[in-house]
Amino acid sequence: MTTPATGPGAPPHPLDSPALSSLTGPHAHFAERRGRILRYPVDVSPWTAHPDVPEARDWADLAALAGPGGTIGLNRLREEPPKGWEILHRIRGVQLVDVSVVPEPCPEAVRLGPADVPEMLALVERTRPGPFLPRTVELGTYLGIRRGGVLVAMAGERLRPPGWTEISGVCTDESVRGQGLAGRLVRAVAYGIRERGETPFLHTSATNAVAIRLYESLGFQLRAHPEVISALAPVSLPPADGTRRAALR
């Protein structure tokens, strides 16, 4: 669950449901939709947008998108999944926002694109920063640092709620840790975000004390404690009547 920074009765903040804000905003062209459920393509990002309290129809649509026995990410749930769903794991996270980051370009950094994806996936496999998929690079600008021709550090953009951009995929190979590369790349990505008039934010695991200390030292401040659930859909899907166009609440 998320602990919002706004008071009772306050209007929803774009970062309260960043996937929904992104998929109905700047990333609408990525959205796969079924009823009130939106998600990114499975090779782009695991983020899904759904009501805080899904109804039976919503659970059927989530199951249909996941496929029989498939996995799907859930967040901001205010009740447990219904019978037939299996929770694989829960990740308690933190959401931090830029309050005093000093953005600056990194002369050593290079822009990464589709041709660099094999190297990016290999770096992610070595460092395990979180989900990075074959088409994640399409979500925004990714910057990397190479040493001896080998990609050893990167950071980039993921979710895009209106007025905000998430910094994600921050990782550094063990061979170059302690050289400040992650901080340099985060500030460089933040520079591009600020240049277009948006504000950086990011997510990480609540147990990743090293990353949290780094981000706070760079000028990010804790905003919320989101919980992400990975769930296994029922093997036998509920009846579905196709795509509906009702707005998410």
Secondary structure, DSSP 8 states (H G I E B T S, - for coil): ----SS-TT----TTTSHHHHHHTTTTGGG-EEETTEEE--TTT---EE--SS--HHHHHHHHHHH-TT-EEEEES-SS---TT-EEEEEEEEEEEEESS------TT-EEE-GGGHHHHHHHHHHH--S---TTGGGGS-EEEEEETTEEEEEEEE----TTEEEEEEEEE-GGGTTSSHHHHHHHHHHHHHHHTT-EEEEEEETT-HHHHHHHHHHTEEEEE--EEEEEE--SS-------------
